[in-house]
Amino acid sequence: MSKFHDKFDSLVWEIVAGIPPGQVMAYGEVARVAGFPRYSRMVSGAMGRAPEPLPWFRVVRSNRTLAFEPGSKSYREQVQLLKQEGVRFEGPRVIAVNPTETLDKMLWGPEV
């Protein structure tokens, strides 16, 4: 694997592992926080290469819908895992629990 993939993957793993329970991030948000704003399509692959299990179910599309086909086994599993953490849904869209300071800092950086 290339040095780029090693760096990108490890940053994605760190960010996804840090998403607090009850919160979600979009693939593009993960890529942007990792410092690679145009690499959202690579986030899923990086998560799949993780040596340790990640809370993959906390990563969603930019419109806050799930990336799996509705009704599929993976879709149902993701819905169940998110609901166990208190995440609500309005139709197909994820409505995370109250945003946390931790997630805000991860997305936008510390307040100046």
N, C-alpha and C positions, 0 to 999 in steps of 0.2 A: 504494500500500500504506500502511496506517496506521502510526503511530509505534509502536504496540504490536507489530505484526507485525515491523517492522524490528528492534526491540529483542529480541523473543523469538527471531526467526530468528538473529540474530547471536550470541546467547548459546548457542543450540543448536549452531550451527556450531562455535563455539569448544570446547564440551564434547566433541562427537563427534570433532572433529579431535584432541583430546587423549587419547582412549582409547588406552592402550598396546597394541601388538601382543600378541596372545594373550589379551587381556582382552575382556570384554563388559560392557555396561550395558543395563538395561531401559529402555524408553521412559519409564516413570515416573521412574526414577532420573535420566535426563537432564533431564526437566522439573523435578524437585525441585532438582537442583543449579543449574539455570538460575534458580531462584527462583519457579517457577510449578508447584507440586506437583500441581495438578489439571488440568494441560494435557498429559498424556501422549499423548492422541490427536492432538495438533497437532504432535508431534515429527517424525513421518514427513513431513508436508507441508513443514515447515521444512527438513528435509534435502533434499527434492526441489527447493527453491528456491535451494540453495547455488550460488554462482557458481563455486566450485572443487569438484573431486571430494572427497568425504568418505569415510572408512572406514565406510560405511553398514552393512556386513556385521557390524560389532561391536555393533550395537544389536538387542536381542532382546526377546521378551515377558517379563513379570515372572516367569513360571514357567520361564524359561530355555529356551524352545522358540523356533523360528524362526516368523516371522509369515507366511511364504509357505506355500502349499498344498504338502504333502509330494509330492515327485516332479516339481514344476514346474521350469521352467528356472531361475527366480530362486532357488528353494529349493536346487537342486543347486549353483548358483554360490555361494551364501552358504556352504554346507557346505564346498565346495572351498576358498574363501578363508580360512575359519576354520581348517580343517585345515592349510593351508599355514603358518599361524602357530603351530601346535602345539596348537590347541584340540582337546579330545577330546569325544566324545559318549557318553552313556549312554542308549541308546534315542534318543528325540527331544530329550533335554535336553543343553544345552551345558555342558561342564565346562571352564572356563577354565584356563589354565596358572596356576601359583602366583600368587595375588594379589600385587600390587605395592604398595609404599608410595605410589607416585604415584596409583594408582586409589583407595586408601583415603583419601588426603588430598582427592581430588576429591569423593568421596562424603560424607565425614564431616567434612572440615575438618581443620586442623592440630591436633595434640595440644596440650593446654593445660598 
